[in-house]
Amino acid sequence: MPKISRRQFLKLTAASAAGVAAANTGFFVHPDYEALAVSNAPEEVKYSHCVMCNHGPRCGMKLIIKEGKVYRVEKREGYPNNLICAKGVSAIQELYAPDRLLYPMKRTTPKGSDDPKWERITWDEALATIAEKLNEIKSKYGAEKVLFSTGDPKEPRSAVQRLAFTFGSPNMGTESSTCYKATELATKLLYGPEWFTASSLATGAGPTPGKTKVCIIWGNNPPWSAPVSYNGMKTGQESGTVKYIVVDPRITPTVHAFADVHLQIRPGTDGALALCFANALIENDAYDKDFVENWTHGFEEYAAYAKEFTLEKTAEICQIPQETLKKAVDILLTEGSPIVCKSSAAFPHHTNGINNYRAIMSLIPLTGSLDVPGGLKIADEPLNFDEWQMTFEFARSSDLLPQLDHLRVDREYFPVWADTDQQGSVQLNRLPEYVETGAIKACVMFGGNAMMWPQSHLYQKAFQDMEFCVAADFYIRPWTHNYVDMVLPAAMSWERSCPLTVFGRKIFLREPVVEPAGEARSDYRICCDIGTALGYSEEFWGGGEKSEENCIRESLRTLKVDTPITYEDLQAASPGPVEIPLKGEPQNKKYELGLLRPDGKPGFTTPTGKVEFVSEILREHGFDPLPTYNEPVQSPVSTPDVYKEYPLIMSSGNRVPMYTHSKERNLPWLNQFMPEPIVRLNPEDAAERNLKDGDMVKLRSPYGELTAKLEISVMIKKGVIDMFHGWDKANVNELISRDFDPISGFPPFKEGLCQVEKA
């Protein structure tokens, strides 16, 4: 690997205002770049995108190839997203990392051993073993006893669904059990379970310059987590027409860049703040009466409940100075609507997360900001692509899942989640219970990570206790793979083509730019090969080298458009897209036009056909139908005795600019910026404990302890700690309770109590 210093790396990547490195020129970054630089071999240009930021932005990349190797990377001009950050530049280190998993491996020692003694095997042996084990479990217990799961990368989800449902199991789950799906669920409780509407609105949006009046950035820090959306917010700010309210316990770059008012809230109390905003809007007749009267359900009950949340009471609950809270309320009252809320995909990491988020997102219909210019827009004429750019028909969630749905393993624990899920994504957070009760006997895992759960050791034991578990990954990761039977080498992003790349109505074909390393295979091919080995050759086209092409052809065949699109059409258009035009003009207020319901009637797909401030789905399942505010299960208010021993609130998992979750710790160019786990603490809290910056400290909670380095920072609210997750030797998730939100099943990563002391 070339020796490039931290200073050289920062200079090359031209640090941007977003707090990340933006690549504006080429980078000579291949491990053998010096030899390649003098090589007379011709340069070949290919195009792809980056997946280092959790697969969302899909920032375009122009890759220069020499001698079959990625020699340097550049921005891909004319692509929907083309900001290359430090993580994107470092993708080449991941591709050529010396510890990549290159061959199928099976363990020769018992699961759970610290030294598993992996033995290389052939793909034929691996596939035969997988088929034998899974079919045996299916025969003895039923297909639903096999769990199929994906973590990171997220891209294979559609193929894993096709594999699971074809095999006969509805139990396919994803890492979104602790991420995006709860925001989607909260949105469905407002607008109905129809997925296209919910996915359009789930995490909100940034402002539209010249149209949006107020943007509330709620628990989101785009400069570090989503630089592409940062640019859009900056454009809105430069228009001079948008006021920004930033709600965050930390003083982040977003606060510095945007905040007209910063509400440094106590973690877990967001619902109270949202209800206070609602109360002020209603009391001052600053809400959209026409929309509320005609298109909402339960307003009177909602308004009566919100009335409890006065400025004085809310300031006390949220630990926000009352005068600061009043400034935010005044902005809402004087600027008017439309407003937008921009939140994070994993916002509901609280024991009351769903109701907190319902309260936040209820501000959109309350102010008449739904599907209007400058407000939160719903997609026009959505195509039948699923969440990960293949069709519902390809994933077989449309034809097979309804037949299997009654066998879902999560229905007993989280029925609201199960009932509103149309795609097939079971809630995985009760995995230890699923295994302990015999509901799950085996697992096929793609990019799984046992550290993603609270009290991770219970999930490691669950994998260990299964009769069989196989994982596909880029590396052998001991904190997960020490507990599985077999590991398969997965191809990385630049080595594969699936799934399709879709931006709105533009469809790009991502073709591999280099051959897979060793015997690595793409996740889609692995699914097709396993499906074929299980006896479903027709459904998986016999597996083999053309698996990805066949999967894309099937998705295009089932894409519901007037003029069929073929694989050859995408090849001919590459590196550009095939664009599917709208049949008509873009529409506002689609709920008035009958465009959101399958029956074509005006309204929404909720039980009442209206936006539900009071959720009839929750009422049916025995929950309070209002977006009620409840204190965190553990907090200074709800558990004062625990607070005496653990007087700090634990906020974990907030993004940092150099890592995505537990990824990228092995990449030298990124690791140099945060080489070891740190705990951040406010200066006043540090002084009270006689702690100095750089001290090794012990972080304790009622559930465990860890040791990390202290970083004293004014970024952190007094009385709160901040620690990034994903460190295998200092796993903060071990310190988190398993007090799950009863509606979503989400863990409380952003609340709880802890103490910091010198190690």
PyMOL commands that set and color helices and strands:
alter all, ss='L'
color gray80, all
select helices_A, chain A and resi 6-13+33-38+86-89+91-95+123-141+143-145+157-167+175-178+181-191+195-201+222-225+227-238+253-258+270-283+289-295+299-306+311-318+322-335+353-361+363-366+392-395+401-407+415-420+431-436+450-452+456-465+478-481+493-495+523-533+547-557+567-573+590-592+616-620+640-645+668-671+683-688+732-735
alter helices_A, ss='H'
color red, helices_A
select strands_A, chain A and resi 27-28+44-49+60-66+69-75+105-107+118-120+146-150+172-174+214-218+243-247+261-263+296-297+339-343+442-446+468-473+486-489+501-503+506-508+578-579+611-612+648-652+678-681+696-701+704-712+720-723+753-758
alter strands_A, ss='S'
color yellow, strands_A
deselect
rebuild
show_as cartoon
